[in-house]
Every structure is written in C-alpha cells, then in structure tokens.
Amino acid sequence: MSKPVAVLKRLEDSPRTLDRRLVAAYLRTVYRVQDPPFDIHIGAALPMGLQHWLDARGFETFAFLTAENPAARILPEAENASRQESLRTNLLPFLPNGPYPAVHHSLNDDWPAENSWWAPGLASEQAVDLGRQYGQNALVYWRQGGEVELWWL
C-alpha cells in the first residue's frame, strides 16, 4: 500500500516541509455527509448519531475523497464534474452500496465548496491510491475507535 506522507489531527502535527497555511485550511474545513446529514471535523470524535449509523451497518472505516481541484488548483466546473463521476465509478468496485454524496466546506469561505464522496467501509489502501490517482493533496480518513484524521498525500 502507498502510505500518506503525514497523518494530521492538528496543525502542530504537520511536518515543516508542508505549507502550514494550506494544511490549516484543510484542518478548518467542514466535511459534510449529505445523507445521512452529518458534519465531520478533523481531530474530533464522530457525532454520536453517525457512530450509531456506522455501527448498525458494520462499517469500521470511512474516507472523504474528491477529484475536484487537484493539488489545490481550481478547475472549471464541467471538468470537476467529469472527474467526480470518474472517481465515483472507480469507487464502486470497493463499495457495494456505492459512495455517498458529500461536500467539503471552508469555514472561512476562503476556498470554494468542493463536491466529494463519502466512502464508508473503504480500506485505507484504496483511499490513498485513489487520492493520489486524482492528484489530491490530502484525504480524510477515520478508523473505528479513533478520531477523524487528515492524511496528507
């Protein structure tokens, strides 16, 4: 498996080689699952209702993945939409029930909202490989019993 460069929960966790302003932007982003509706924050425990939802379905992991705006470079809306559909198609073999629509929303409105896919049950290997395939700086990952983490790729 490809491994992330860094696993972050707080800005202090980031290696000096990373752009701290960019890392801070990722860390203060809200990762929103649209259905079931939940907001996820890096370094925080899951909302209790989401934990119950995951437990009831036997999910022990999840990832937020996007194909939009690779390497923090804003692309035209149509290109982002095409990339998102490609990512959804590439997620289907790993997720029998498919990925769920989600969005990444900057709390400071300093970056446009990005559509993403919430992938409960996705293995870390597939998450990292897909994140890299789509040129992303990072992805969000959670494992049962832990906090939500930002995985810098």
C-alpha angles and dihedrals in degrees: 000000000000110000129217116254091232138003109217136189098157136023090251089064093064120104116243089244091070125084100255093203090056092045090049090053091054092047094053094047120110113229105208125198107205100202115048085027111232137142117222126199128195113252093017135109117252121268106265093241092054092048089054091047092052093044092050090056097041097245115154098174142029139182136199110217132177133181093196124111099000117215089007091295113136113233130193115278094247092052091048090050091051091048091049092053090049090051091049090052091050091050095053097081090057098042116053091193093042129240121297123237114257140163136215111221125190112226090212094045087233092130130037117258111264126213113231143167124250108213114192111193095020113145118237092242093059092043093054094042093050093044090054093042089058094045097246124163092215148349135208119245137179133187126194111275095018141089125262109274137200110225111204110210 
